[in-house]
């Protein structure tokens, strides 16, 4: 049966929505998950393996990796390999992976005491960490993911600009890692490493010079060590050097540029130089051997040593090279041979073109003009001597001679040796006066006079023979006076006053330098004053150390007033 739809029923049609709010939650969760994954990847970074000898003070997940004191990663793993070394895995943040490249260096920063260098004290509280030095930045530098760490950290990272040198020394003394390098009392660098070479038997120091001071150094630069209290006894007397406290504790390397070495070649990284024991030794190393001459000395050479200076009117121009009879071939020569060498560099510095700078031929001409050598004392206390060259126009000419292939330079006696010879000659003249004979004659005359007086006394005591004894006494007195007149009238007795006057005049002239106004007395007085000042300085130093031993470290308290001690 067919039914008809009701005209009152109509379907309701609605349009569906494009976005349902229910989907907001899963979408937000998805985005959050993606962000967390990306953050995890970013923070995880890349794994770098560094090999160390041990894993002291390192901890997984705690020990940080730093560069310029900024954290760039952490230690992720510590593995002991088959060679008993430790492979430490470092997780470096992706933002800092560009710092890891060829030339990068890793080391563990911890509290260290090495020589005079103390570092890493801050790690006693914060803990040890691994330091990264990126090394020099180069274009298209290859990347690396495996390194060998340094067991000893460098005092100056390789990325710091500057000059790195090698200094060699046979006697390093107290110079060690951390010792300062001083240019005219200004710190320009430091010693970074010390290593002994068994084959060469030398100690090699790695030295770092700050970049702003590199222009001061050339291949003519001299390095020498300064360490400890130094007392030298040389041709100039006593020389006491008291270094600073820092130099006394850690040693010190001094450096200077000679005045005539300013045009030298600039130094480059890796240049090897000699570290001398003293400034004097460094200066001697620059000796430029020139002409050599032989001195034949007819006096004692006590106080003259190899290396003693040779001077011309106060200017140093050479040194004593050798003192030995092997310099001559003639064994009949009784004079002592002394070989002197002139420094061509000093001759060029002090003298214009002339005979003294023209080698052997020039000196031959200078000898004809009365150039002579003499030995002089530089210190009455130490007895040190040096060779002095000067012109003596009043001396006679001498013939030129050669011995052992060397030109002989004439020598004149002077100084203490000459004074001793004058005194010896004076004593010989006094001995030649015949004073003993004169004294014997005077003694005999005195005895005869005494006997005469005794006879007179006896005659006076005897009344019966007074006249007779008086006549005899008068005869004996006449005889005695005649003998005395004979003695006084002799030529030998008359020569005594004149000889004594001449002898006393020569003795006065000889001892004049030792008088209050003499040069020797003045030198001796100044030397004693300097010696007293030195002794007082040492006494004050020892007294201060006895009262306060820690004053070497903390210094003297300026507010402390010393209480004078009572006399014992």
C-alpha positions as CSV (number, residue, x, y, z in Angstrom):
1,X,0.0,0.0,0.0
2,X,1.5,3.2,-1.1
3,X,1.7,5.9,1.5
4,X,2.1,9.5,0.8
5,X,4.8,11.5,2.7
6,X,3.7,14.0,5.1
7,X,4.0,17.4,3.8
8,X,5.0,18.7,7.3
9,X,8.4,16.7,7.5
10,X,11.5,18.3,6.1
11,X,15.3,17.3,6.5
12,X,17.7,19.7,8.4
13,X,21.0,20.2,6.4
14,X,24.1,21.8,8.3
15,X,27.5,22.7,7.0
16,X,30.5,20.8,8.7
17,X,33.4,22.8,10.4
18,X,36.9,22.6,8.7
19,X,39.0,22.5,12.0
20,X,38.0,20.8,15.1
21,X,39.3,22.3,18.4
22,X,40.0,18.8,19.6
23,X,43.1,18.7,17.4
24,X,44.8,21.6,19.2
25,X,46.2,19.4,21.9
26,X,47.9,16.7,19.7
27,X,49.3,19.4,17.5
28,X,50.9,21.3,20.5
29,X,52.2,18.1,21.8
30,X,53.8,17.3,18.4
31,X,55.5,20.7,18.2
32,X,56.7,20.4,21.8
33,X,58.2,17.0,21.0
34,X,60.0,18.3,17.9
35,X,61.4,21.2,19.9
36,X,62.6,18.9,22.7
37,X,64.3,16.6,20.2
38,X,66.0,19.4,18.5
39,X,67.1,20.9,21.8
40,X,68.4,17.5,22.9
41,X,70.4,17.2,19.7
42,X,71.8,20.7,20.0
43,X,72.9,20.2,23.6
44,X,74.3,16.7,23.0
45,X,76.9,18.0,20.4
46,X,79.7,15.8,19.0
47,X,82.0,13.4,20.7
48,X,85.8,14.2,20.8
49,X,88.3,11.6,22.1
50,X,91.4,12.9,24.0
51,X,94.1,10.5,25.2
52,X,95.7,11.1,28.6
53,X,98.2,9.1,30.7
54,X,95.8,9.0,33.6
55,X,92.3,10.1,34.6
56,X,93.2,11.9,37.9
57,X,90.6,14.4,39.0
58,X,88.3,13.6,36.0
59,X,84.6,12.5,36.5
60,X,82.0,11.4,34.0
61,X,79.2,13.9,33.7
62,X,80.8,16.4,36.1
63,X,84.2,17.5,34.7
64,X,83.7,20.4,32.3
65,X,85.5,21.3,29.1
66,X,86.3,25.0,29.0
67,X,87.8,27.5,26.5
68,X,88.7,31.0,27.9
69,X,86.9,30.0,31.1
70,X,83.6,29.4,29.2
71,X,82.0,25.9,29.4
72,X,81.8,24.3,26.0
73,X,81.2,20.6,26.9
74,X,81.5,17.9,29.5
75,X,83.3,14.6,30.0
76,X,81.0,11.8,28.7
77,X,83.2,8.7,29.0
78,X,86.5,7.5,30.5
79,X,87.9,4.3,29.0
80,X,91.2,2.5,29.8
81,X,92.7,1.2,26.5
82,X,95.1,-1.7,25.9
83,X,98.2,0.6,26.2
84,X,97.1,1.5,29.7
85,X,96.3,5.0,28.6
86,X,93.0,6.7,29.2
87,X,90.7,7.7,26.3
88,X,88.5,10.5,27.6
89,X,85.3,11.2,25.6
90,X,84.4,14.9,25.5
91,X,80.9,15.9,24.3
92,X,81.4,19.4,22.7
93,X,78.4,21.6,22.1
94,X,77.6,22.1,18.4
95,X,78.0,25.9,18.7
96,X,81.6,25.4,19.7
97,X,82.7,22.6,17.4
98,X,84.5,25.2,15.2
99,X,87.1,25.6,17.9
100,X,88.2,22.0,17.5
101,X,90.6,21.8,14.6
102,X,94.2,20.9,13.6
103,X,96.5,22.5,16.2
104,X,94.0,22.4,19.0
105,X,95.5,21.4,22.4
106,X,93.8,19.8,25.5
107,X,95.1,19.6,29.1
108,X,93.8,19.1,32.6
109,X,93.7,22.2,34.8
110,X,94.3,21.3,38.4
111,X,96.4,22.7,41.3
112,X,100.0,22.4,40.4
113,X,103.3,23.5,41.9
114,X,106.2,23.2,39.5
115,X,109.5,25.0,40.3
116,X,108.5,28.6,41.1
117,X,105.2,28.3,39.1
118,X,102.0,27.8,41.0
119,X,98.8,27.5,39.0
120,X,95.2,26.2,39.2
121,X,94.6,27.1,42.8
122,X,90.9,27.9,41.9
123,X,90.3,24.2,41.1
124,X,90.7,23.4,44.8
125,X,87.1,24.7,45.2
126,X,85.5,24.3,41.8
127,X,87.2,21.1,40.8
128,X,89.5,20.2,37.9
129,X,88.4,20.8,34.3
130,X,89.8,20.3,30.8
131,X,91.1,23.4,29.0
132,X,90.9,23.7,25.2
133,X,93.2,25.9,23.2
134,X,91.9,26.2,19.7
135,X,95.3,26.9,18.2
136,X,96.0,29.2,15.2
137,X,93.0,29.9,13.0
138,X,93.6,28.9,9.4
139,X,91.5,29.0,6.3
140,X,90.0,25.7,5.3
141,X,91.5,24.0,8.4
142,X,90.9,20.3,8.5
143,X,88.8,19.1,11.5
144,X,89.9,16.4,13.9
145,X,88.0,14.3,16.4
146,X,91.0,12.5,18.1
147,X,93.8,14.2,20.1
148,X,96.6,13.5,22.6
149,X,96.3,15.7,25.7
150,X,99.2,17.5,27.3
151,X,100.3,16.3,30.8
152,X,101.9,19.6,31.6
153,X,99.9,22.7,30.6
154,X,101.8,25.5,28.8
155,X,102.2,28.7,30.8
156,X,101.3,30.6,27.6
157,X,98.8,29.0,25.2
158,X,100.1,28.7,21.6
159,X,97.2,30.9,20.4
160,X,98.7,33.9,22.3
161,X,100.9,35.9,19.9
162,X,104.6,36.3,20.8
163,X,108.1,35.0,20.2
164,X,109.1,31.5,21.3
165,X,112.8,30.8,21.7
166,X,115.1,28.0,22.9
167,X,117.9,28.9,25.4
168,X,120.8,26.5,26.1
169,X,122.9,26.4,29.2
170,X,125.4,24.0,30.8
171,X,124.8,25.4,34.3
172,X,121.2,26.4,34.6
173,X,121.4,27.3,38.3
174,X,118.0,28.2,39.9
175,X,116.4,29.2,36.5
176,X,113.3,27.1,36.1
177,X,109.8,27.1,34.7
178,X,108.2,30.4,35.6
179,X,111.4,32.4,35.9
180,X,110.9,35.9,34.4
181,X,112.9,37.3,31.5
182,X,113.9,40.9,32.1
183,X,115.0,43.6,29.7
184,X,116.6,46.4,31.8
185,X,114.5,45.4,34.9
186,X,111.3,45.2,32.9
187,X,109.5,41.8,32.5
188,X,109.2,40.9,28.8
189,X,108.6,37.2,29.0
190,X,109.1,34.0,31.0
191,X,110.6,30.5,31.0
192,X,107.9,28.0,30.0
193,X,109.8,24.7,29.9
194,X,113.1,23.0,31.1
195,X,114.5,19.9,29.6
196,X,117.9,18.2,30.0
197,X,119.5,16.8,26.9
198,X,121.7,13.8,27.9
199,X,123.7,13.6,24.6
200,X,124.6,17.3,24.4
201,X,124.8,17.5,28.3
202,X,122.9,20.9,28.2
203,X,119.7,22.1,29.6
204,X,117.2,23.6,27.0
205,X,114.7,26.2,28.2
206,X,111.6,27.1,26.3
207,X,111.3,30.9,26.5
208,X,108.3,33.1,25.6
209,X,108.6,36.8,24.7
210,X,105.5,38.9,24.7
211,X,104.5,40.2,21.2
212,X,105.0,43.9,22.0
213,X,108.6,43.3,23.0
214,X,109.8,41.1,20.1
215,X,111.2,44.1,18.2
216,X,113.8,44.5,21.0
217,X,115.5,41.2,20.2
218,X,117.9,40.3,17.3
219,X,120.5,37.7,16.7
220,X,123.0,39.9,18.6
221,X,120.9,39.9,21.8
222,X,122.7,38.4,24.8
223,X,120.9,36.3,27.5
224,X,122.4,35.6,30.9
225,X,121.1,34.3,34.2
226,X,120.8,36.2,37.4
227,X,120.2,34.1,40.5
228,X,121.2,34.2,44.1
229,X,123.6,36.5,46.0
230,X,126.8,37.0,43.9
231,X,130.2,38.1,45.2
232,X,132.9,38.6,42.6
233,X,136.5,39.3,43.3
234,X,138.0,40.6,40.1
235,X,140.4,43.2,38.8
236,X,138.1,46.0,40.0
237,X,138.0,44.6,43.6
238,X,134.9,43.3,45.3
239,X,131.5,43.3,43.6
240,X,128.5,42.3,45.7
241,X,125.1,41.9,43.9
242,X,121.9,41.4,45.9
243,X,119.0,40.4,43.6
244,X,115.3,41.0,44.3
245,X,113.3,38.6,46.3
246,X,111.6,37.2,43.2
247,X,115.0,36.6,41.5
248,X,116.3,35.0,44.7
249,X,113.4,32.5,44.9
250,X,112.7,31.7,41.3
251,X,115.7,32.8,39.4
252,X,115.9,35.4,36.6
253,X,117.1,35.7,33.0
254,X,118.4,39.0,31.9
255,X,118.6,40.2,28.3
256,X,120.0,43.2,26.7
257,X,120.9,44.4,23.2
258,X,124.5,45.7,22.7
259,X,124.9,49.2,21.4
260,X,126.6,48.0,18.3
261,X,124.1,45.2,17.7
262,X,121.0,47.2,16.9
263,X,121.2,46.3,13.2
264,X,121.1,42.6,13.8
265,X,118.6,40.1,12.2
266,X,115.3,39.8,13.9
267,X,114.7,36.5,15.7
268,X,112.1,34.0,14.6
269,X,110.1,31.3,16.4
270,X,112.4,28.4,17.4
271,X,115.6,30.3,17.3
272,X,118.3,28.8,19.6
273,X,120.5,31.1,21.7
274,X,123.0,30.6,24.5
275,X,122.1,31.4,28.1
276,X,125.4,32.6,29.7
277,X,126.3,32.3,33.4
278,X,126.8,36.0,33.9
279,X,126.8,39.4,32.2
280,X,130.6,39.4,32.1
281,X,130.7,36.0,30.3
282,X,128.1,37.2,27.9
283,X,130.2,40.3,27.0
284,X,133.3,38.1,26.6
285,X,131.5,36.0,24.1
286,X,131.3,38.9,21.8
287,X,135.1,39.1,21.7
288,X,136.3,39.6,18.1
289,X,139.8,38.2,17.9
290,X,142.3,40.7,16.4
291,X,146.1,41.0,16.4
292,X,148.0,39.0,19.0
293,X,151.3,40.2,20.7
294,X,153.8,38.5,23.0
295,X,155.0,40.1,26.2
296,X,158.3,38.9,27.8
297,X,157.9,39.9,31.4
298,X,160.9,40.0,33.8
299,X,158.9,40.2,37.1
300,X,156.4,38.1,39.1
301,X,153.1,37.4,37.4
302,X,151.2,36.7,40.6
303,X,147.7,38.3,40.2
304,X,147.8,38.2,36.4
305,X,145.3,35.6,35.1
306,X,144.0,34.4,31.7
307,X,141.2,36.7,30.6
308,X,142.6,39.8,32.5
309,X,141.9,43.0,30.6
310,X,144.3,44.8,28.3
311,X,143.8,48.6,28.4
312,X,145.1,51.6,26.6
313,X,145.0,54.6,28.9
314,X,141.9,53.3,30.7
315,X,140.1,52.0,27.6
316,X,139.7,48.2,27.4
317,X,141.0,46.9,24.0
318,X,141.7,43.3,24.6
319,X,142.5,40.5,27.0
320,X,145.2,38.1,28.2
321,X,144.9,35.0,26.1
322,X,147.6,32.7,27.5
323,X,150.5,32.6,30.0
324,X,152.9,29.7,29.2
325,X,156.5,29.0,28.1
326,X,155.0,26.9,25.3
327,X,154.5,30.2,23.4
328,X,158.2,30.4,22.7
329,X,160.7,28.0,21.2
330,X,163.9,29.4,22.7
331,X,164.4,27.7,26.1
332,X,167.2,30.2,27.1
333,X,164.8,33.0,27.5
334,X,164.2,33.6,31.3
335,X,161.4,36.1,31.0
336,X,157.9,34.9,31.3
337,X,155.8,34.9,28.0
338,X,152.4,36.4,28.1
339,X,150.2,36.4,25.0
340,X,147.6,39.3,24.6
341,X,144.9,39.5,22.0
342,X,143.3,42.7,20.9
343,X,139.6,43.0,20.3
344,X,139.0,44.2,16.7
345,X,135.5,45.3,17.7
346,X,136.7,47.5,20.6
347,X,139.5,49.0,18.5
348,X,137.0,50.0,15.8
349,X,134.7,51.4,18.5
350,X,137.3,53.5,20.5
351,X,139.9,54.5,17.9
352,X,139.9,56.1,14.5
353,X,142.0,54.8,11.6
354,X,145.6,54.9,12.8
355,X,148.6,52.7,14.0
356,X,146.6,51.0,16.7
357,X,144.0,49.8,14.2
358,X,146.4,48.7,11.5
359,X,147.5,45.3,12.8
360,X,151.1,44.2,13.3
361,X,152.5,46.8,10.9
362,X,150.7,49.6,12.7
363,X,151.9,48.4,16.1
364,X,155.5,48.3,14.7
365,X,155.2,52.0,14.0
366,X,153.6,52.5,17.4
367,X,156.5,50.7,19.1
368,X,159.0,53.0,17.3
369,X,157.0,55.9,18.8
370,X,157.7,54.4,22.3
371,X,154.5,52.4,22.8
372,X,155.2,50.0,25.7
373,X,153.3,47.5,27.8
374,X,153.4,47.3,31.6
375,X,151.7,45.3,34.4
376,X,149.7,47.3,36.8
377,X,147.7,46.5,39.9
378,X,144.0,47.1,39.8
379,X,143.3,46.3,43.4
380,X,145.7,46.3,46.4
381,X,143.4,44.0,48.4
382,X,142.9,41.3,45.8
383,X,146.3,41.7,44.1
384,X,144.7,41.4,40.6
385,X,146.7,42.8,37.7
386,X,146.1,43.9,34.2
387,X,148.1,44.9,31.1
388,X,148.3,48.6,30.4
389,X,149.6,50.0,27.1
390,X,150.9,53.6,26.9
391,X,153.6,55.8,25.3
392,X,156.8,56.4,27.2
393,X,158.7,59.1,25.2
394,X,161.8,59.2,27.5
395,X,162.6,55.5,27.1
396,X,165.4,54.4,24.7
397,X,164.6,52.7,21.4
398,X,164.5,48.9,21.2
399,X,164.9,46.6,18.3
400,X,161.9,44.7,17.1
401,X,161.9,40.9,17.7
402,X,159.7,37.9,17.2
403,X,159.2,34.8,19.3
404,X,157.1,31.8,18.4
405,X,155.6,33.6,15.4
406,X,154.4,36.5,17.5
407,X,155.6,40.1,17.5
408,X,157.2,41.0,20.8
409,X,155.8,44.1,22.4
410,X,158.4,45.8,24.7
411,X,157.6,45.8,28.5
412,X,158.5,48.3,31.1
413,X,158.4,47.6,34.8
414,X,155.9,49.6,36.8
415,X,153.5,49.4,39.7
416,X,154.2,47.4,42.8
417,X,157.0,45.4,41.1
418,X,158.8,48.5,40.2
419,X,158.5,49.8,43.8
420,X,159.9,46.6,45.1
421,X,162.9,46.8,42.8
422,X,163.6,50.4,43.9
423,X,163.5,49.4,47.6
424,X,165.8,46.5,46.9
425,X,168.3,48.8,45.1
426,X,168.1,51.3,48.0
427,X,168.8,48.6,50.5
428,X,171.8,47.4,48.4
429,X,173.3,51.0,48.4
430,X,172.8,51.2,52.2
431,X,174.6,47.8,52.6
432,X,177.5,49.1,50.4
433,X,178.2,52.0,52.7
434,X,180.4,49.9,55.0
435,X,178.5,50.8,58.2
436,X,179.7,47.7,59.9
437,X,183.4,48.8,59.7
438,X,182.5,52.2,60.9
439,X,180.6,50.8,63.9
440,X,183.5,48.6,64.8
441,X,186.0,51.5,64.7
442,X,183.7,53.6,66.8
443,X,183.3,50.8,69.3
444,X,187.1,50.4,69.6
445,X,187.5,54.1,70.1
446,X,184.8,54.1,72.8
447,X,186.5,51.2,74.6
448,X,189.9,53.0,74.5
449,X,188.3,56.2,75.9
450,X,186.7,54.2,78.7
451,X,190.1,52.7,79.6
452,X,191.7,56.2,79.7
453,X,189.0,57.5,82.0
454,X,189.6,54.5,84.3
455,X,193.3,55.3,84.4
456,X,192.6,58.9,85.4
457,X,190.4,57.8,88.2
458,X,193.1,55.5,89.5
459,X,195.7,58.1,89.3
460,X,193.6,60.6,91.2
461,X,193.1,58.0,93.9
462,X,196.9,57.4,94.3
463,X,198.6,60.5,95.8
464,X,202.1,59.3,95.1
465,X,201.7,58.8,91.4
466,X,199.3,61.5,90.4
467,X,201.6,63.5,88.2
468,X,203.2,60.5,86.7
469,X,199.8,59.0,85.9
470,X,198.5,62.3,84.6
471,X,201.3,62.5,82.1
472,X,200.7,59.0,80.9
473,X,197.0,59.7,80.6
474,X,197.6,62.8,78.5
475,X,199.8,60.7,76.2
476,X,197.1,58.1,75.8
477,X,194.5,60.8,75.2
478,X,196.6,62.3,72.4
479,X,197.0,58.9,70.8
480,X,193.2,58.3,71.0
481,X,192.3,61.7,69.5
482,X,194.8,61.1,66.7
483,X,193.2,57.8,65.9
484,X,189.7,59.4,66.0
485,X,190.8,62.2,63.7
486,X,192.2,59.6,61.3
487,X,188.9,57.8,61.2
488,X,186.9,61.0,60.7
489,X,189.2,62.2,58.0
490,X,188.9,59.0,56.0
491,X,187.1,59.2,52.6
492,X,184.7,56.5,53.7
493,X,183.5,58.5,56.7
494,X,183.1,61.7,54.7
495,X,180.8,59.9,52.2
496,X,178.4,58.8,54.9
497,X,176.3,62.0,55.1
498,X,176.1,62.5,51.4
499,X,175.1,58.9,50.8
500,X,172.6,59.0,53.6
501,X,171.0,62.2,52.2
502,X,170.8,60.7,48.7
503,X,169.4,57.5,50.0
504,X,166.8,59.2,52.1
505,X,165.8,61.4,49.1
506,X,165.3,58.3,46.9
507,X,163.4,56.5,49.7
508,X,161.1,59.6,50.1
509,X,160.4,59.7,46.3
510,X,159.7,55.9,46.3
511,X,157.3,56.0,49.2
512,X,155.6,59.2,48.0
513,X,152.6,57.2,46.4
514,X,152.0,55.7,49.8
515,X,151.7,59.0,51.6
516,X,148.4,60.7,52.5
517,X,148.4,62.6,49.2
518,X,149.5,59.6,47.1
519,X,147.5,57.8,44.6
520,X,148.0,54.4,46.1
521,X,146.9,55.7,49.6
522,X,143.8,57.3,48.1
523,X,142.9,54.0,46.2
524,X,143.5,52.0,49.4
525,X,141.3,54.4,51.5
526,X,138.4,54.3,49.0
527,X,138.7,50.5,48.8
528,X,138.5,50.2,52.6
529,X,135.5,52.6,52.7
530,X,133.7,50.4,50.1
531,X,134.6,47.3,52.1
532,X,133.3,48.9,55.3
533,X,130.0,49.9,53.6
534,X,129.7,46.3,52.3
535,X,130.3,44.8,55.7
536,X,127.7,47.2,57.2
537,X,125.1,46.2,54.6
538,X,125.7,42.5,55.2
539,X,125.5,43.1,59.0
540,X,122.1,44.9,58.6
541,X,120.8,42.1,56.4
542,X,121.9,39.4,58.9
543,X,120.5,41.3,61.8
544,X,117.1,41.8,60.0
545,X,116.9,38.1,59.1
546,X,117.8,37.1,62.7
547,X,115.1,39.4,64.1
548,X,112.5,38.5,61.5
549,X,113.3,35.6,59.2
550,X,110.1,35.9,57.2
551,X,111.1,39.4,56.1
552,X,112.5,37.9,52.9
553,X,108.9,36.9,51.9
554,X,106.7,39.6,53.5
555,X,109.2,42.4,53.6
556,X,109.9,44.8,56.5
557,X,107.0,46.3,58.3
558,X,107.4,50.1,58.0
559,X,105.3,50.7,61.1
560,X,107.5,48.6,63.3
561,X,110.1,50.4,65.3
562,X,113.1,48.3,66.3
563,X,113.8,48.3,70.0
564,X,117.6,48.9,70.6
565,X,119.3,46.0,72.3
566,X,121.3,46.6,75.5
567,X,125.0,46.1,75.5
568,X,126.3,42.9,77.0
